[in-house]
Amino acid sequence: MKILIIEDERDLNESIASYLREQGYVCDSAFTFLEAMDKVESFDYECILLDITLQDGNGLDILKTLKSNGKTEGVLIISARNSLSDKVTGLTLGADDYLPKPFHLSELGARVSAIIRRKQFGGNNLIQFGALVLDTMARTTMVEGREIDLTRKEYQLLLYFACNKGRVLSKNAIAEHLWGEDLGGGVNYDFIYTHIKNLRRKLVEAGAEDHIQSIYGMGYKFSAH
């Protein structure tokens, strides 16, 4: 799951990113209004944390741009401004939640998780495809009731496929989603093939159907009824 943190207080931005990465999320950061606008127009995220009091612009304008462009990311407004009018304005423009500063990182994480569950899974914690069950709260994977030992990246990869069931995902999209800004240039995509190969092997050996299809020249698709 990929998160964008739009916050111009660098220490707070980095603290949030560090905490969410420990929770298994991939995080991108934007420290200015212009940087944030570039990222929301160029990339897709599961959730955006949005400070509305940026030094070089109004965060609510970013929210307006998201909605006018038909983007479906969940948005959690984080702001030191705690007036009722700010909260109402943000929620009216399409934000999913509002969290005033200061806040505990554990509460922030819970709000992010709740937004993603509502947006992606209709509020459910469990996603099931036949014998395969993903628990998005516990971040576990089970086949016929037995937990499968997946690495963090393997679980993130499986969840990304499940969220995009039936869609062909390019290697570039998979790499960018799972590694974000840490990916760097000159990418050799062999490591994606290795992750997918290992994931498929573990699931099939556990008794699950092989849901991941290789689409020649295009990428991969998660197929499930």
C-alpha positions in Angstrom: 0.0 0.0 0.0 1.4 3.3 -1.1 1.0 6.5 0.9 1.8 10.1 0.0 2.7 12.4 3.0 2.2 16.1 2.2 3.6 18.0 5.1 6.1 20.9 5.1 7.4 20.2 8.7 10.3 18.0 7.6 10.8 16.3 11.0 7.1 15.5 11.3 7.0 14.3 7.7 10.0 12.0 8.2 8.6 10.7 11.6 5.3 9.8 9.9 7.0 8.1 7.0 9.3 6.1 9.3 6.3 4.9 11.4 4.2 4.0 8.4 7.1 2.1 6.8 7.4 0.0 10.0 3.7 -0.8 9.5 4.4 -2.1 6.0 3.4 0.9 3.9 5.5 2.4 1.0 5.8 6.1 1.6 6.5 9.1 -0.7 6.9 12.6 0.8 6.2 16.0 -0.5 7.4 19.1 1.5 6.0 21.9 -0.7 2.7 22.7 -2.5 4.4 22.4 -6.0 6.0 19.1 -5.2 2.7 17.7 -3.9 0.9 18.8 -7.0 3.4 17.1 -9.2 3.2 13.8 -7.3 -0.6 13.7 -7.1 -0.8 14.4 -10.9 1.9 11.8 -11.7 1.2 8.9 -9.4 -1.6 6.9 -7.7 -1.8 6.3 -4.0 -4.0 4.3 -1.7 -4.1 7.2 0.8 -2.8 10.8 1.0 -2.0 12.6 4.2 -2.6 16.3 3.5 -1.5 19.3 5.6 -3.8 22.1 4.5 -1.4 24.9 5.8 1.5 24.6 3.5 3.9 27.5 3.4 3.7 28.0 -0.4 0.1 27.1 -1.0 -3.3 25.9 0.4 -3.6 22.1 0.8 -7.3 22.4 0.0 -6.4 23.3 -3.5 -4.6 20.0 -3.8 -7.8 18.3 -2.6 -9.8 20.2 -5.2 -7.4 19.1 -8.0 -7.6 15.4 -6.9 -11.4 15.5 -7.1 -11.6 17.4 -10.3 -9.2 14.9 -11.9 -11.4 12.0 -10.8 -8.7 10.6 -8.5 -10.0 8.1 -6.0 -7.3 8.2 -3.3 -8.4 8.3 0.3 -7.5 11.6 1.9 -6.7 12.2 5.6 -6.3 15.9 6.4 -3.7 16.6 9.1 -3.5 20.2 10.3 -2.8 22.4 13.3 -5.9 24.4 12.4 -8.7 22.8 14.3 -11.6 25.1 13.5 -15.0 23.6 12.6 -15.0 25.5 9.3 -11.7 24.0 8.2 -12.9 20.5 9.1 -16.3 21.0 7.3 -14.6 22.5 4.2 -12.2 19.6 3.9 -14.8 16.9 4.3 -17.2 18.8 2.0 -14.5 18.9 -0.7 -14.1 15.1 -0.5 -11.6 14.3 2.3 -12.3 11.0 4.1 -11.1 12.1 7.6 -9.6 15.0 9.5 -7.0 14.6 12.3 -5.8 17.8 14.2 -2.2 18.2 15.3 -0.7 17.2 17.6 -1.6 13.5 17.3 -0.2 10.1 18.2 1.3 8.2 15.4 -0.6 5.1 16.4 -3.9 7.0 15.9 -2.7 8.3 12.6 -1.9 4.7 11.5 -5.3 3.5 12.7 -7.0 6.3 10.7 -5.0 5.4 7.5 -5.8 1.7 7.9 -9.6 2.5 8.3 -9.6 4.7 5.2 -7.9 2.1 3.1 -10.3 -0.6 4.3 -13.3 1.6 3.4 -12.0 2.6 0.0 -10.5 -0.6 -1.2 -12.4 -3.4 0.6 -15.8 -2.0 1.5 -14.8 -1.8 5.2 -13.8 -5.5 5.4 -10.6 -6.8 7.0 -10.7 -10.1 5.2 -10.3 -10.6 1.4 -11.0 -14.1 0.2 -10.3 -15.8 -3.1 -11.3 -19.4 -2.8 -9.0 -21.0 -0.2 -6.8 -17.9 -0.1 -7.6 -15.3 2.6 -5.8 -12.0 3.3 -6.3 -10.3 6.6 -5.5 -6.6 6.1 -5.5 -5.8 9.8 -3.2 -8.6 10.9 -1.3 -8.5 7.6 -1.4 -12.2 7.3 -2.1 -14.7 4.5 -3.9 -18.0 5.0 -4.7 -20.9 2.8 -7.4 -23.3 4.0 -6.9 -21.8 7.5 -3.1 -22.2 7.6 -1.0 -19.1 7.8 1.6 -18.8 5.0 5.0 -17.3 5.8 5.4 -14.4 3.4 8.0 -11.7 3.4 6.8 -8.2 3.8 7.3 -7.5 0.1 5.6 -10.7 -0.9 2.6 -9.7 1.2 2.5 -6.2 -0.2 2.8 -7.7 -3.7 -0.1 -10.1 -3.1 -2.2 -7.3 -1.6 -1.5 -5.0 -4.6 -2.6 -7.8 -7.0 -5.7 -8.4 -5.0 -6.6 -4.7 -5.0 -6.2 -4.7 -8.8 -7.9 -8.0 -9.6 -8.4 -8.5 -13.3 -6.2 -5.6 -14.3 -2.9 -6.1 -16.1 -0.1 -4.5 -14.1 3.2 -3.6 -15.8 6.5 -4.4 -14.2 7.1 -0.7 -13.9 3.8 -0.1 -12.1 4.6 -2.9 -9.7 8.1 -1.7 -9.0 7.0 1.9 -8.5 4.2 0.9 -6.2 6.2 -1.4 -4.0 9.4 0.6 -3.8 8.3 4.2 -4.5 11.0 6.8 -4.3 13.5 4.3 -3.0 13.6 2.6 -6.5 16.1 4.9 -8.2 17.0 4.9 -11.9 18.4 2.2 -14.2 16.1 -0.4 -12.8 16.6 -4.1 -13.7 13.2 -5.7 -13.3 14.5 -9.2 -12.7 14.0 -8.7 -9.0 10.2 -8.4 -9.6 10.2 -11.7 -11.4 12.0 -13.3 -8.5 9.4 -11.9 -5.9 6.5 -13.1 -8.0 8.0 -16.5 -8.6 8.6 -17.0 -4.9 5.1 -15.7 -4.0 3.4 -18.1 -6.5 5.4 -21.0 -5.3 4.5 -20.5 -1.7 0.8 -20.1 -2.4 0.6 -23.1 -4.7 2.5 -25.3 -2.3 0.1 -24.3 0.4 -2.8 -25.4 -1.7 -4.1 -22.2 -3.2 -5.0 -21.7 -6.8 -2.4 -20.0 -9.0 -4.2 -16.6 -9.4 -1.2 -14.7 -10.9 -0.9 -14.9 -14.6 2.0 -13.7 -16.7 0.8 -11.6 -19.7 3.5 -11.7 -22.3 5.0 -8.3 -23.1 2.7 -6.5 -20.7 3.1 -7.7 -17.2 1.0 -9.7 -14.7 -2.7 -10.1 -13.8 -4.4 -11.5 -10.7 -7.4 -13.6 -11.9 -10.0 -14.8 -9.4 -13.7 -15.6 -9.4 
